[in-house]
Amino acid sequence: MTCYVVWDAEITDRPGLEPYVAAVSDTIAKHGGRYLARAGTTRLIEGGPQPKTIVILEFPDAAAVDRWYKSPEYQKILPHRLRNSTGRLFTVDGVKVA
């Protein structure tokens, strides 16, 4: 079943995040993932607070997400994201097609 990764983030140091931004796409593709949304404009419809930066990735399944996140390539660049942003990274299972 398709699995989505959502990053709800506030970038605290854009220049410090650049090494992550430059390298992350290759790690995603290597594990069968792709971008569905990448820091586009957000529009709050209900609730709050206003989202800052939203990234949505699609992977074939949760196992692919785990392989990506735990991969040496991703773990090498992850400290750049953690030092230069705050927020949440979580998964959402896709809808099972009947």
VMD Tcl script that draws the C-alpha trace (Angstrom):
set ca {
  {0.00 0.00 0.00}
  {1.29 3.45 -0.90}
  {2.80 5.37 2.00}
  {3.17 9.14 2.17}
  {5.77 11.06 4.13}
  {4.77 14.54 5.28}
  {7.26 17.09 6.54}
  {5.62 20.01 8.33}
  {8.55 22.33 8.97}
  {9.79 25.75 9.85}
  {13.16 26.49 8.27}
  {15.32 28.26 10.86}
  {18.51 28.60 8.80}
  {18.07 28.39 5.01}
  {21.81 28.48 4.12}
  {22.49 25.75 6.69}
  {19.79 23.59 5.13}
  {21.23 23.82 1.61}
  {23.44 20.68 1.82}
  {20.30 18.70 2.73}
  {18.23 20.26 -0.04}
  {20.97 19.59 -2.60}
  {21.24 15.89 -1.73}
  {17.82 14.69 -0.53}
  {16.14 14.23 -3.93}
  {18.60 11.53 -4.98}
  {18.02 9.62 -1.74}
  {14.26 9.74 -2.24}
  {14.41 8.53 -5.85}
  {16.86 5.75 -4.97}
  {14.22 4.25 -2.67}
  {11.30 4.55 -5.08}
  {9.93 7.82 -3.74}
  {8.82 10.97 -5.45}
  {7.67 14.46 -4.52}
  {3.97 15.26 -4.57}
  {4.43 18.70 -3.00}
  {7.64 20.55 -2.23}
  {7.38 23.74 -0.19}
  {4.64 25.24 -2.34}
  {2.27 27.95 -1.21}
  {-0.07 26.82 1.55}
  {-3.55 28.17 2.27}
  {-5.04 27.52 5.68}
  {-8.71 26.56 5.42}
  {-9.47 25.64 9.05}
  {-7.71 25.61 12.40}
  {-4.24 26.86 13.08}
  {-1.46 27.67 13.12}
  {-0.66 28.51 9.51}
  {1.65 25.87 7.99}
  {5.15 27.13 7.22}
  {6.76 24.64 4.82}
  {5.05 21.43 3.71}
  {6.71 18.62 1.76}
  {4.80 15.48 0.74}
  {6.56 12.39 -0.59}
  {5.03 9.24 -2.04}
  {6.68 5.83 -1.61}
  {5.45 2.43 -2.83}
  {4.98 1.20 0.76}
  {6.02 1.72 4.38}
  {9.00 -0.61 3.96}
  {10.40 1.69 1.24}
  {10.00 4.66 3.61}
  {11.92 2.80 6.29}
  {14.70 1.85 3.86}
  {14.96 5.48 2.73}
  {14.98 6.97 6.22}
  {17.48 4.44 7.59}
  {19.75 4.48 4.52}
  {23.35 5.63 4.99}
  {22.85 8.31 2.32}
  {19.90 9.85 4.13}
  {21.40 9.51 7.60}
  {24.48 11.38 6.33}
  {22.44 14.47 5.39}
  {19.77 14.28 8.11}
  {21.78 16.33 10.64}
  {21.56 19.33 8.28}
  {17.75 19.15 8.41}
  {17.62 18.63 12.16}
  {20.02 21.53 12.91}
  {18.38 24.00 10.54}
  {14.65 23.38 10.89}
  {11.98 22.45 13.38}
  {8.79 20.56 12.78}
  {7.34 17.12 12.32}
  {8.01 14.27 9.89}
  {5.34 11.59 9.75}
  {3.80 8.98 7.49}
  {0.24 8.44 6.28}
  {-0.88 5.20 4.67}
  {-2.59 5.58 1.33}
  {-6.07 4.32 0.57}
  {-6.27 0.65 -0.33}
  {-7.74 0.36 -3.82}
  {-10.50 -2.22 -4.01}
}
mol new
graphics top color blue
foreach p $ca { graphics top sphere $p radius 0.5 }
foreach p [lrange $ca 0 end-1] q [lrange $ca 1 end] { graphics top cylinder $p $q radius 0.2 }
display resetview
